[in-house]
Amino acid sequence: MIKTFIDKLLGKKDGAAGARTAAAKNRFGKRAEVPASVHGIDPQLVDRRAYDVVRTLQEAGHEAYIVGGAVRDLLLGLKPKDFDVATDATPEQVKALFRRAFIIGKRFRIVHVVYGRGRENEVIEVSTFRAYLDNTAAEQVKGNEKTSKAQLAGMQHAVDASGRVLRDNVWGPQEEDAARRDFTVNAMYYDPETQVVVDYHKGIQDAQKRVLRMIGDPAARYREDPVRIIRAVRFAAKLSHLGFGLEPRTAKPLVASEHLLQDVPQSRLFDEMLKLLQTGHALATVEQLKKLGLARGIYPLLDVVVERAEVPLVHAALQDTDRRVAEGKAVAPSFLLACVLWQDVQAGWKKRLAAGEHAFPALQEAIDAVFEQRIGDVSGRGKLAADMREIWVMQPRFDRRTGNTPFGMVAHIRFRAGFDFLRLRADVEEVGEGLVEWWQEFSIADDARRHDMLAQVREELRQQQRSQQKKAHAPARRVPAAAQADRAADGAAADGPHDAAPAEGDAPAKKRRRRRRKSTGSGAGEGAAE
């Protein structure tokens, strides 16, 4: 009691109050600044454009850091594919500092700073530090993003009835921004100028231990944004080859929280599915989904992918996608999904042909049915559907190597995609390797060689037709009467050469004509016939 009185006189807080203050601070983690001598990040791995964005913001008087997965990859000695930047500048302030910068998003307003043009362009994503807010105190919306657009228009922080965050655009300090990120290894900030890593949640230690740990209560974090369920799978798959695994407490609520994904817009789920399959770890993703008990229920089309992952063509497509990403080559969702759904198209096509429909309309109807059943109404479906349709329609046309068809095929804008699809089909022995080799040569040959190749195909087709006609209409060879008498007299075997079909080029036996001599006298009437 006396100690408490003295502490009050000296202006010290009581123990309980001090504990509450410490707990409030620890809620957002404890700031640790880790120097280059400890973290060992190679500054040569930092993208020069990301460095330029950080420097420009800092020179304008703002805090700015490279953040998220890029820092994690740099710590692991990997070259990040994408670089994100976090700052205390508002989106409007960021936009004003760069010539080509665009504010995007409604749920999370961020800025895309664009460098270069066309295929060579690079986008650096810049986000503003966000406040860590109690979602129970947020404005509530009964509907979702689509049904409550007007109501959400003026809101900065809003949640739906399930607790899913629909708006999160309240700015705050860096420590609160770190607390609202998902995994500890994704919540670190790297300053390329000073080469210091700022770490609030022991992300460096978790990276060293190869642990993926959710910041805060995992179940609550999945409720805030159910897409974090998919992100957990993606990171586990991406880092599995390095020995990373989900912390048990982080993995436990995944299956129980899966139903929350039903409230997420289909277009967003479709985009997240593509990230799972097209970031270079498609096969590992399938393994993680099975391992974590999420093989079904995340998204219908993803269920099909997992179910068919061992089908030769689908497995080859997933493997080929991983290879292309590793080699820095572009990948298209239309190609992968065309491989996944090809067996549906074939089944529908064969069914319609058996019912007597013409080939091309039957194929188009089968494709339409697959789109309705498997793809549904998602953003960008129009272009995706057009590309997939062209790949599928090309397949029967590869068998037609006559007339002007081959010239039109190699000039088609989607020829390479259609040909790569054909090559995969050959790899799994669905079509002959010779057909692939022919189209490969034809696609790179000059006009003279192409005409020679087509002439050779025509000659092969004529020979096949002649051979088929001979087999179907082989004539029986007529044997002369004198030869029949000789065979009967000699006791020739029934399998003699005259019983065989005539060889190609043999002339049919000529019929002997009897000639009569002219009568020369009375006794000549009995002249012998020759």
Phi and psi in degrees as a GROMACS rama.xvg file:
@    title "Ramachandran Plot"
@    xaxis  label "Phi"
@    yaxis  label "Psi"
@TYPE xy
-64.0386  -39.4102  ILE-2
-62.8645  -40.7362  LYS-3
-62.5611  -42.1362  THR-4
-62.7658  -43.5298  PHE-5
-64.0155  -41.3919  ILE-6
-60.7727  -38.5577  ASP-7
-65.7365  -41.695  LYS-8
-62.1601  -37.4122  LEU-9
-83.6649  -1.0981  LEU-10
82.0376  14.2835  GLY-11
-84.3854  146.859  LYS-12
-82.6031  151.5  LYS-13
-69.5473  165.943  ASP-14
-58.6414  -42.5423  GLY-15
-63.8006  -43.9102  ALA-16
-64.4557  -39.4041  ALA-17
-64.1491  -39.0721  GLY-18
-64.5295  -40.0298  ALA-19
-64.395  -40.4274  ARG-20
-64.1491  -43.382  THR-21
-62.8489  -40.4153  ALA-22
-64.4357  -38.7977  ALA-23
-62.9414  -39.3963  ALA-24
-70.2773  -42.6735  LYS-25
-66.8455  -20.4755  ASN-26
-57.6116  -33.6675  ARG-27
-101.473  12.9872  PHE-28
84.006  169.841  GLY-29
-110.158  122.526  LYS-30
-66.171  128.921  ARG-31
-130.367  128.694  ALA-32
-103.981  113.245  GLU-33
-104.578  120.9  VAL-34
-77.0125  167.98  PRO-35
-61.0619  -30.9293  ALA-36
-64.8371  -20.5966  SER-37
-99.0916  -49.7099  VAL-38
-78.8517  -28.9565  HIS-39
71.9057  22.5018  GLY-40
-67.8768  134.196  ILE-41
-85.0053  112.598  ASP-42
-63.2663  -17.5636  PRO-43
-68.9498  -18.0009  GLN-44
-83.7132  -5.9109  LEU-45
-81.8526  129.544  VAL-46
-63.5972  133.272  ASP-47
-63.6292  -30.1899  ARG-48
-72.3858  -37.7342  ARG-49
-64.5607  -41.283  ALA-50
-61.3573  -39.8177  TYR-51
-64.5294  -39.6087  ASP-52
-63.9052  -45.6739  VAL-53
-61.0473  -46.4754  VAL-54
-63.5228  -40.9617  ARG-55
-62.8088  -43.4497  THR-56
-66.0463  -41.4573  LEU-57
-66.9232  -38.9269  GLN-58
-66.3406  -23.6921  GLU-59
-86.4793  4.40926  ALA-60
93.8149  14.2066  GLY-61
-106.04  157.431  HIS-62
-77.6  142.601  GLU-63
-157.207  138.457  ALA-64
-145.62  151.975  TYR-65
-75.198  139.742  ILE-66
-140.049  163.302  VAL-67
79.4416  -142.128  GLY-68
-60.9126  -27.8609  GLY-69
-62.8378  -41.7884  ALA-70
-65.634  -41.706  VAL-71
-58.3394  -47.5677  ARG-72
-65.7072  -39.0384  ASP-73
-61.4929  -40.2228  LEU-74
-62.7315  -33.0662  LEU-75
-87.3455  2.09793  LEU-76
80.0619  14.9516  GLY-77
-96.6004  151.873  LEU-78
-88.2298  114.022  LYS-79
-62.7812  145.234  PRO-80
-77.8177  -38.5709  LYS-81
-127.357  149.215  ASP-82
-122.307  125.536  PHE-83
-111.412  152.166  ASP-84
-125.45  139.446  VAL-85
-118.347  142.428  ALA-86
-148.963  164.703  THR-87
-89.877  -0.994457  ASP-88
-75.8977  142.981  ALA-89
-73.969  162.387  THR-90
-53.7992  -39.7861  PRO-91
-65.7224  -38.8842  GLU-92
-67.8574  -38.5601  GLN-93
-63.9639  -48.3445  VAL-94
-57.0548  -36.695  LYS-95
-69.522  -17.3682  ALA-96
-91.6656  -10.2021  LEU-97
-128.734  143.547  PHE-98
-68.2931  -40.3302  ARG-99
-119.683  86.5155  ARG-100
-136.782  140.274  ALA-101
-135.801  128.937  PHE-102
-81.623  126.181  ILE-103
-129.067  165.747  ILE-104
85.3331  154.858  GLY-105
-120.787  -47.1271  LYS-106
-62.4765  -48.1035  ARG-107
-126.919  111.157  PHE-108
-80.415  121.797  ARG-109
-134.259  174.08  ILE-110
-122.003  133.632  VAL-111
-101.593  117.195  HIS-112
-98.0234  121.284  VAL-113
-106.809  132.1  VAL-114
-119.082  138.254  TYR-115
76.0283  178.207  GLY-116
-137.785  163.273  ARG-117
62.7064  -143.284  GLY-118
-71.0691  -17.7011  ARG-119
-88.4086  3.20655  GLU-120
-73.3346  153.746  ASN-121
-130.857  134.162  GLU-122
-112.088  125.168  VAL-123
-103.787  119.777  ILE-124
-89.2727  125.215  GLU-125
-116.724  122.527  VAL-126
-117.243  151.774  SER-127
-90.8096  140.399  THR-128
-51.5708  130.749  PHE-129
-108.562  149.016  ARG-130
-76.3043  148.56  ALA-131
-89.4502  105.052  TYR-132
-108.881  150.216  LEU-133
-77.9759  113.806  ASP-134
-67.371  -18.7867  ASN-135
-70.6701  -20.1955  THR-136
-96.3053  -0.0745918  ALA-137
-75.5622  161.21  ALA-138
-68.086  136.516  GLU-139
-101.741  143.022  GLN-140
-124.646  134.867  VAL-141
-73.5263  -39.0017  LYS-142
-91.5009  -150.196  GLY-143
-123.597  -164.707  ASN-144
-59.2514  -37.2599  GLU-145
-78.771  -43.8064  LYS-146
-81.9493  -12.6651  THR-147
-124.869  32.6845  SER-148
-57.5024  -47.0868  LYS-149
-63.911  -41.195  ALA-150
-67.9441  -35.5747  GLN-151
-78.7293  -14.7048  LEU-152
-54.3222  -38.9053  ALA-153
-102.358  10.4318  GLY-154
-97.1439  143.592  MET-155
-103.407  -26.3379  GLN-156
-143.19  110.192  HIS-157
-144.031  149.117  ALA-158
-131.337  159.357  VAL-159
-92.8723  -173.334  ASP-160
-64.0151  -27.0966  ALA-161
-86.0259  -4.97769  SER-162
95.6446  3.85918  GLY-163
-73.6486  132.331  ARG-164
-76.4974  123.575  VAL-165
-101.805  -24.5308  LEU-166
-139.81  133.984  ARG-167
-146.652  73.8466  ASP-168
-129.209  43.1196  ASN-169
-107.377  120.94  VAL-170
-81.119  151.268  TRP-171
-155.44  -170.926  GLY-172
-78.1987  167.717  PRO-173
-61.3027  -40.5697  GLN-174
-64.0269  -33.2067  GLU-175
-73.9727  -35.2623  GLU-176
-61.8463  -40.1185  ASP-177
-65.1415  -38.6316  ALA-178
-67.9495  -26.311  ALA-179
-92.1962  -0.262506  ARG-180
-76.915  167.911  ARG-181
-82.8898  -69.239  ASP-182
-102.107  149.854  PHE-183
-59.7471  -35.2495  THR-184
-75.1598  -9.45604  VAL-185
-105.642  7.90993  ASN-186
-115.259  33.1143  ALA-187
-110.939  152.706  MET-188
-123.351  129.984  TYR-189
-118.872  125.521  TYR-190
-97.8911  107.344  ASP-191
-68.0539  -16.9029  PRO-192
-73.9251  -50.5048  GLU-193
-95.0824  -11.827  THR-194
61.3036  31.6005  GLN-195
-100.616  137.622  VAL-196
-102.08  125.848  VAL-197
-97.323  122.218  VAL-198
-131.452  120.833  ASP-199
-100.868  -21.5208  TYR-200
-128.709  31.1174  HIS-201
58.1761  40.1652  LYS-202
-66.216  -34.3581  GLY-203
-64.5247  -43.0104  ILE-204
-63.0802  -42.0638  GLN-205
-64.9221  -36.476  ASP-206
-64.0748  -39.952  ALA-207
-67.1634  -34.7897  GLN-208
-83.2592  -7.13661  LYS-209
61.7242  47.7062  ARG-210
-118.569  134.701  VAL-211
-102.811  107.754  LEU-212
-122.39  129.484  ARG-213
-75.0292  137.849  MET-214
-77.1438  130.267  ILE-215
81.4355  -161.478  GLY-216
-81.1456  115.312  ASP-217
-55.6735  -43.7718  PRO-218
-61.0783  -42.1929  ALA-219
-67.0944  -37.4158  ALA-220
-68.4226  -34.7842  ARG-221
-68.1159  -33.867  TYR-222
-67.4539  -39.9033  ARG-223
-59.8938  -42.0096  GLU-224
-148.747  96.3439  ASP-225
-59.0678  -21.0104  PRO-226
-63.1705  -18.2631  VAL-227
-61.4715  -23.6578  ARG-228
-61.3691  -45.9246  ILE-229
-68.8271  -38.7131  ILE-230
-62.8533  -37.4143  ARG-231
-61.208  -42.097  ALA-232
-65.1075  -43.8009  VAL-233
-62.6337  -45.8966  ARG-234
-68.0633  -37.8569  PHE-235
-62.2863  -39.4174  ALA-236
-71.0331  -43.9274  ALA-237
-62.3384  -37.6636  LYS-238
-103.352  4.48357  LEU-239
-62.9149  -35.6629  SER-240
-68.2733  -15.1169  HIS-241
-96.4636  1.81608  LEU-242
94.448  8.50678  GLY-243
-75.5296  148.379  PHE-244
-148.342  157.493  GLY-245
-72.5316  134.943  LEU-246
-59.3803  137.968  GLU-247
-51.7309  -41.2982  PRO-248
-66.4093  -29.9775  ARG-249
-77.4001  -35.0817  THR-250
-80.5262  -28.699  ALA-251
-56.6058  -44.1205  LYS-252
-82.451  1.38459  PRO-253
-58.7748  -54.2509  LEU-254
-63.88  -42.6533  VAL-255
-66.3152  -24.0312  ALA-256
-94.5346  -5.11408  SER-257
-59.1963  -33.6037  GLU-258
-62.6235  -21.4946  HIS-259
-63.9573  -22.2607  LEU-260
-67.76  -16.5023  LEU-261
-64.8767  -22.9755  GLN-262
-90.6267  -5.41104  ASP-263
-82.2364  137.028  VAL-264
-54.4956  141.086  PRO-265
-59.2141  -37.3432  GLN-266
-63.4964  -38.3772  SER-267
-70.2377  -39.2033  ARG-268
-64.5389  -38.4095  LEU-269
-62.2005  -44.5296  PHE-270
-62.7239  -41.189  ASP-271
-67.9772  -34.019  GLU-272
-62.3517  -42.0038  MET-273
-64.5194  -35.3795  LEU-274
-63.376  -37.6735  LYS-275
-62.1608  -37.1236  LEU-276
-97.477  -15.8127  LEU-277
-123.442  22.8991  GLN-278
-107.584  14.779  THR-279
95.4632  8.97657  GLY-280
-138.861  40.8418  HIS-281
-64.2085  -47.4851  ALA-282
-66.121  -39.1242  LEU-283
-65.9046  -33.2681  ALA-284
-64.1018  -43.7445  THR-285
-59.5727  -42.0536  VAL-286
-63.4388  -42.703  GLU-287
-65.988  -40.2708  GLN-288
-60.0402  -41.5355  LEU-289
-68.6725  -42.4436  LYS-290
-63.7064  -38.2051  LYS-291
-89.1279  0.177363  LEU-292
79.1132  24.2905  GLY-293
-115.775  26.9334  LEU-294
-64.324  -24.208  ALA-295
-134.025  146.004  ARG-296
111.213  -15.3148  GLY-297
-75.2994  -49.9997  ILE-298
-158.277  133.823  TYR-299
-53.4373  -43.2224  PRO-300
-68.8805  -33.2063  LEU-301
-66.3549  -34.8336  LEU-302
-57.7697  -41.408  ASP-303
-64.5302  -42.4359  VAL-304
-59.723  -48.3244  VAL-305
-63.7912  -41.9406  VAL-306
-63.1328  -35.6587  GLU-307
-102.493  11.8738  ARG-308
-59.3738  -25.2083  ALA-309
-96.3451  -3.19718  GLU-310
-65.3883  130.546  VAL-311
-49.2809  -47.8025  PRO-312
-66.8301  -41.3635  LEU-313
-68.3319  -43.1586  VAL-314
-61.5885  -42.6525  HIS-315
-63.1396  -37.9101  ALA-316
-67.5376  -43.1617  ALA-317
-63.3299  -42.7765  LEU-318
-64.7845  -41.7108  GLN-319
-66.224  -37.1917  ASP-320
-62.7872  -45.3227  THR-321
-60.3892  -40.957  ASP-322
-64.5905  -44.2892  ARG-323
-64.7137  -40.8966  ARG-324
-63.0195  -42.2351  VAL-325
-62.9037  -30.2237  ALA-326
-89.4429  2.79384  GLU-327
77.4753  17.8963  GLY-328
-91.8854  157.155  LYS-329
-73.9758  148.615  ALA-330
-129.402  148.487  VAL-331
-121.841  134.083  ALA-332
-62.1695  -30.2094  PRO-333
-61.3469  -38.9626  SER-334
-67.9129  -49.2461  PHE-335
-61.8437  -45.4957  LEU-336
-69.0835  -30.3257  LEU-337
-63.447  -38.1909  ALA-338
-67.3212  -41.6396  CYS-339
-64.3504  -39.0358  VAL-340
-100.666  5.26371  LEU-341
-60.7101  -39.165  TRP-342
-65.9607  -29.7679  GLN-343
-67.6318  -42.1963  ASP-344
-63.1344  -46.108  VAL-345
-60.9109  -43.516  GLN-346
-63.3805  -44.3724  ALA-347
-65.9917  -36.876  GLY-348
-66.5205  -47.6221  TRP-349
-61.9724  -37.8088  LYS-350
-63.1778  -41.1426  LYS-351
-73.4205  -34.9385  ARG-352
-65.5445  -39.3736  LEU-353
-64.5109  -26.5495  ALA-354
-83.7365  1.17751  ALA-355
95.2338  8.63636  GLY-356
-75.8294  153.869  GLU-357
-69.4892  151.554  HIS-358
-58.5084  -54.0158  ALA-359
-67.9112  -48.7909  PHE-360
-59.4993  -35.7238  PRO-361
-64.0827  -40.3569  ALA-362
-65.6454  -43.013  LEU-363
-63.3245  -41.6426  GLN-364
-65.7471  -38.5197  GLU-365
-63.9131  -40.3589  ALA-366
-64.9499  -44.7095  ILE-367
-58.4539  -42.1522  ASP-368
-64.1128  -38.2202  ALA-369
-66.496  -41.0562  VAL-370
-61.1795  -44.4043  PHE-371
-65.3115  -39.2624  GLU-372
-78.9608  -39.0993  GLN-373
-105.38  -36.7448  ARG-374
-90.7712  -46.4722  ILE-375
72.9112  -160.227  GLY-376
-100.8  96.1516  ASP-377
-126.903  158.019  VAL-378
-61.6303  133.895  SER-379
81.4349  9.62  GLY-380
-61.6009  -34.1981  ARG-381
-56.1474  -53.4894  GLY-382
-69.4456  -41.2202  LYS-383
-58.6259  -46.633  LEU-384
-64.0349  -40.5173  ALA-385
-62.6101  -43.6845  ALA-386
-66.5588  -42.7449  ASP-387
-64.7188  -41.724  MET-388
-59.5723  -44.322  ARG-389
-64.4408  -38.791  GLU-390
-61.7815  -45.0079  ILE-391
-69.3113  -43.2156  TRP-392
-65.1619  -28.7253  VAL-393
-66.4789  -30.0578  MET-394
-58.0348  -50.9654  GLN-395
-67.4271  -24.2534  PRO-396
-71.784  -22.2195  ARG-397
-64.8375  -22.3958  PHE-398
-78.0053  -15.3413  ASP-399
-97.6358  95.9036  ARG-400
-110.09  49.4389  ARG-401
-134.306  163.304  THR-402
61.6415  -142.42  GLY-403
-93.3197  -0.724045  ASN-404
-55.361  -48.2212  THR-405
-61.1254  -36.8329  PRO-406
-65.4633  -41.569  PHE-407
-66.5627  -34.4477  GLY-408
-65.1437  -50.1782  MET-409
-69.4688  -18.808  VAL-410
-88.1003  -7.94711  ALA-411
-69.1837  140.607  HIS-412
-63.3582  -25.1884  ILE-413
-104.501  17.4347  ARG-414
-58.566  -44.7722  PHE-415
-61.9967  -41.3075  ARG-416
-65.0874  -44.2789  ALA-417
-63.8016  -39.4449  GLY-418
-68.2131  -41.4741  PHE-419
-61.184  -36.5266  ASP-420
-63.1825  -44.2068  PHE-421
-61.6108  -40.5817  LEU-422
-62.3646  -42.396  ARG-423
-63.2778  -38.5912  LEU-424
-62.3107  -36.2486  ARG-425
-69.9764  -36.7773  ALA-426
-60.601  -31.4915  ASP-427
-101.006  15.8981  VAL-428
63.3524  32.9081  GLU-429
-84.8311  -28.659  GLU-430
-133.776  166.205  VAL-431
-74.365  146.099  GLY-432
-66.0628  -29.6395  GLU-433
-61.3928  -36.1878  GLY-434
-64.5946  -40.7579  LEU-435
-65.5026  -43.5761  VAL-436
-62.6401  -38.0755  GLU-437
-62.8957  -47.6865  TRP-438
-68.5607  -32.2516  TRP-439
-62.8579  -46.9439  GLN-440
-66.882  -42.1771  GLU-441
-62.858  -36.1196  PHE-442
-67.7047  -25.3384  SER-443
-110.544  -2.97662  ILE-444
-78.8093  160.844  ALA-445
-81.9521  175.128  ASP-446
-62.775  -39.115  ASP-447
-62.7021  -46.2028  ALA-448
-65.6941  -37.1397  ARG-449
-61.7875  -42.7397  ARG-450
-65.2305  -37.1436  HIS-451
-63.5276  -41.7665  ASP-452
-63.7113  -41.2814  MET-453
-67.3743  -38.0707  LEU-454
-63.7644  -39.2409  ALA-455
-63.9779  -41.2148  GLN-456
-63.0821  -42.3189  VAL-457
-61.6203  -41.8619  ARG-458
-65.0127  -40.4831  GLU-459
-63.1617  -39.7939  GLU-460
-65.1027  -40.3002  LEU-461
-63.401  -42.0951  ARG-462
-64.0993  -39.1284  GLN-463
-64.6191  -41.4195  GLN-464
-64.6348  -43.0257  GLN-465
-62.1891  -41.7592  ARG-466
-64.0228  -41.1832  SER-467
-67.1689  -39.5653  GLN-468
-65.3821  -39.7156  GLN-469
-64.9094  -38.4396  LYS-470
-67.4242  -36.9581  LYS-471
-79.8854  -30.8745  ALA-472
-128.874  43.6619  HIS-473
-67.9397  116.345  ALA-474
-75.7461  146.947  PRO-475
-79.6539  133.841  ALA-476
-79.6443  131.888  ARG-477
-85.2022  129.584  ARG-478
-99.9282  130.026  VAL-479
-59.6869  150.034  PRO-480
-62.2024  -38.8473  ALA-481
-63.3285  -37.9286  ALA-482
-68.591  -36.5836  ALA-483
-62.991  -39.4824  GLN-484
-65.2989  -40.5774  ALA-485
-62.5703  -43.3724  ASP-486
-64.3082  -39.8089  ARG-487
-65.4511  -40.333  ALA-488
-68.7801  -38.5194  ALA-489
-84.1002  -8.13129  ASP-490
68.2719  38.4322  GLY-491
-62.582  148.722  ALA-492
-69.7091  153.898  ALA-493
-67.4428  -19.7323  ALA-494
-97.6571  30.1409  ASP-495
-65.3249  169.389  GLY-496
-62.6201  -25.316  PRO-497
-71.3305  -17.3549  HIS-498
-79.8367  -14.8702  ASP-499
-76.4934  156.519  ALA-500
-67.5792  147.033  ALA-501
-62.9748  139.844  PRO-502
-70.6067  158.126  ALA-503
-61.4444  127.26  GLU-504
98.0671  -12.1741  GLY-505
-68.3863  136.233  ASP-506
-84.7497  144.111  ALA-507
-65.6406  149.89  PRO-508
-64.1752  136.235  ALA-509
-82.3627  141.922  LYS-510
-80.4723  129.872  LYS-511
-73.6522  136.4  ARG-512
-102.807  138.279  ARG-513
-86.2949  130.935  ARG-514
-112.251  135.033  ARG-515
-104.471  137.593  ARG-516
-77.724  146.592  ARG-517
-68.3346  141.895  LYS-518
-69.3976  130.262  SER-519
-111.976  -8.68297  THR-520
-173.515  -177.511  GLY-521
-67.7493  -35.0108  SER-522
-88.371  -1.29112  GLY-523
-85.2149  -2.42851  ALA-524
-65.1278  -16.4752  GLY-525
-103.624  24.3748  GLU-526
-58.3094  141.281  GLY-527
-72.0369  137.93  ALA-528
-80.2981  144.006  ALA-529
